[in-house]
Amino acid sequence: MTTTHRYDVEILHLLVSPGHAYFGRARDGAADVPTTDADRAELVTGKGIVGDRFFGKAAHMDAAVTLLAVEALEAIAADLGADPFDPLLARRNVVLRGAELAPLLGQEFALESRGELVRLRAGRPAHPCAWMDRMLAPGAHAAMRGRGGLRCRPLSDGVLHRGPAVLHSPVPLDPERAGDAVRLRPARLP
C-alpha cells in the first residue's frame, strides 16, 4: 500500500455484536442481540472484528468490517427533516467523523489510532437495507443509498480505538464531502 494522503479523523463508535439484529420482517421488530459500543475493537487479518457477527464467516471475508461516515447520517436526517439518528442503529462497525469514504472503494488504506495501524481493503459498498425506514425514519432506506459506507477486509491484525485517528489513503479525499450521496461501484477485476 502506498500512502500519499493523511487525514485527521475521529472514530466515534466501534460496534461489536455477535448476532444480526435486522432480519425477517421489519414490522416484527429487531432481534434483541447484545451490542457493544466498544472503546476498542480487535481486528484479525482476513477474518474481521473479534466477537462480531461477521468474524470468520466465509461469505463475509471481503466485507467483514463496515465503515460509515457520521456526516452521511447527519445529512440523511437533515434531508428527511428528522431528529439526529443514533449512529449505532445503522449497524456499521466503525463510525467515523471527517472521512470521505467513497473514493476508497477498491483501495487499500489504513486507520491509525493510538499509534496502532490497521490496514483495510474497501471491497464493496455497504448498501442500506429496508430496515433503515423502521430503525431511523421513514424514507431513510432510499436516502441512505450511496451513503451507506463501505464493507472492508482487514489486511493486518491490530486494534482500533475510539477517539482521534488518522486515515492513511492512497487517493485524495475531501472530508467536506463525507455526507454526500455517491453511487458506488466495486472495481472491476483485471
C-alpha positions in Angstrom: 0.0 0.0 0.0 1.4 3.4 -1.0 0.0 6.1 1.3 0.2 9.6 0.0 -2.5 11.3 1.9 -3.2 11.6 5.7 -6.4 12.8 7.2 -7.2 13.5 10.8 -10.5 11.7 11.6 -12.3 10.6 14.8 -13.5 7.1 15.5 -16.8 7.9 17.2 -18.2 4.4 17.6 -17.0 0.8 17.4 -20.0 -1.5 17.1 -19.4 -5.1 18.0 -22.3 -7.5 18.0 -22.3 -11.3 18.0 -25.7 -11.5 16.3 -27.8 -10.0 13.5 -30.5 -7.6 14.7 -32.2 -6.9 11.4 -33.6 -9.9 9.7 -37.1 -11.1 8.8 -39.9 -8.6 8.6 -39.3 -5.1 10.0 -42.8 -5.0 11.4 -41.9 -7.8 13.8 -39.1 -5.6 15.2 -35.4 -6.0 15.6 -33.9 -9.0 17.3 -32.7 -8.4 20.9 -29.0 -9.1 20.5 -26.1 -7.9 22.7 -24.4 -5.0 21.1 -21.3 -3.2 22.4 -20.2 0.4 21.6 -16.6 -0.6 22.4 -13.7 1.6 23.3 -11.5 -0.7 21.3 -12.0 -3.4 18.6 -9.5 -6.1 17.7 -9.2 -6.9 14.0 -7.7 -10.1 12.6 -6.4 -10.3 9.1 -8.9 -11.7 6.7 -11.5 -12.5 9.5 -12.9 -9.3 10.8 -13.6 -7.9 14.3 -13.2 -10.4 17.2 -16.6 -11.0 18.7 -18.6 -9.6 15.8 -21.3 -11.4 13.8 -19.2 -11.4 10.6 -16.0 -12.6 12.2 -14.5 -15.6 10.2 -17.7 -16.1 8.1 -16.6 -17.3 4.6 -19.4 -15.3 2.9 -18.2 -12.1 4.6 -14.4 -12.4 4.4 -14.2 -9.5 1.9 -16.8 -7.5 3.8 -16.2 -8.3 7.5 -15.7 -4.7 8.7 -18.2 -1.9 7.8 -17.3 1.8 7.9 -19.7 4.7 7.9 -19.2 8.5 7.9 -21.4 10.0 10.6 -21.8 13.0 8.3 -23.9 10.7 6.0 -26.3 10.1 8.8 -26.4 13.8 9.7 -27.2 14.6 6.0 -29.9 12.0 5.8 -31.6 13.3 9.0 -31.5 16.8 7.6 -32.8 15.7 4.2 -35.7 13.9 5.9 -36.4 16.7 8.5 -35.8 14.2 11.3 -34.0 14.5 14.6 -30.4 13.2 14.7 -30.1 9.5 14.3 -28.3 7.2 16.8 -25.4 6.0 14.6 -25.4 2.6 16.2 -28.8 1.9 14.6 -27.2 1.8 11.2 -25.3 -1.3 12.5 -21.9 -0.3 10.9 -18.8 -1.4 12.8 -16.8 1.7 12.6 -18.4 5.2 12.6 -16.0 8.0 11.6 -16.1 11.7 11.5 -14.2 13.6 8.9 -13.7 10.8 6.4 -15.0 10.8 2.8 -15.2 7.1 2.1 -16.5 6.7 -1.5 -13.1 7.2 -3.2 -11.6 4.4 -1.1 -13.7 1.8 -2.9 -11.4 -0.8 -4.3 -8.4 0.7 -2.5 -6.1 -0.4 0.3 -6.0 2.1 3.1 -5.2 2.2 6.9 -6.7 3.6 10.1 -4.2 4.6 12.8 -5.4 5.1 16.4 -3.2 5.4 19.5 -0.1 4.6 17.4 -1.6 1.3 16.1 -2.1 0.9 12.3 -4.8 -1.4 10.8 -4.7 -1.9 7.1 -8.0 -2.5 5.2 -9.2 -3.0 1.7 -12.6 -1.5 0.7 -14.2 -4.2 -1.4 -17.8 -3.0 -1.9 -20.4 -0.5 -0.8 -22.4 -1.2 2.4 -25.8 -0.8 0.9 -28.6 0.0 3.3 -31.4 -2.4 4.0 -35.2 -1.7 4.2 -34.9 -1.8 8.0 -33.5 1.7 7.9 -37.1 3.0 7.3 -38.1 1.4 10.6 -35.0 2.0 12.7 -34.0 5.5 11.6 -37.0 7.2 9.9 -39.5 6.7 7.1 -37.5 7.3 3.8 -34.1 6.6 5.4 -33.6 3.5 3.2 -33.8 5.5 0.0 -31.9 8.5 1.4 -29.1 6.2 2.6 -28.4 4.8 -0.9 -24.9 6.0 -1.9 -24.2 7.0 1.7 -24.2 3.6 3.5 -20.5 3.3 3.8 -18.0 0.6 2.8 -17.5 -3.1 3.5 -13.9 -3.9 4.1 -11.5 -6.8 4.6 -8.8 -6.4 7.3 -5.3 -6.8 5.8 -3.5 -6.7 9.1 -4.0 -7.6 12.7 -4.5 -4.7 15.0 -6.7 -2.7 17.4 -8.8 0.3 16.6 -9.5 2.7 19.5 -12.4 5.1 19.8 -11.1 8.7 19.6 -8.7 10.7 17.4 -7.3 8.7 14.5 -5.5 9.2 11.2 -6.8 7.8 7.9 -4.0 6.9 5.5 -5.2 7.0 1.9 -3.6 6.2 -1.4 -6.1 8.6 -3.1 -7.1 12.2 -2.3 -10.2 12.6 -0.2 -12.4 15.6 0.5 -13.7 15.5 4.1 -16.2 18.2 3.2 -17.9 15.5 1.0 -18.2 12.9 3.7 -22.0 13.2 3.8 -22.6 13.3 0.0 -24.5 10.6 -1.7 -22.3 8.8 -4.3 -23.3 5.8 -6.3 -20.5 3.4 -5.5 -19.4 0.6 -7.8 -16.8 -2.0 -6.9 -13.6 -2.1 -9.0 -13.6 -4.5 -11.9 -11.3 -7.4 -11.9 -8.4 -7.2 -14.4 
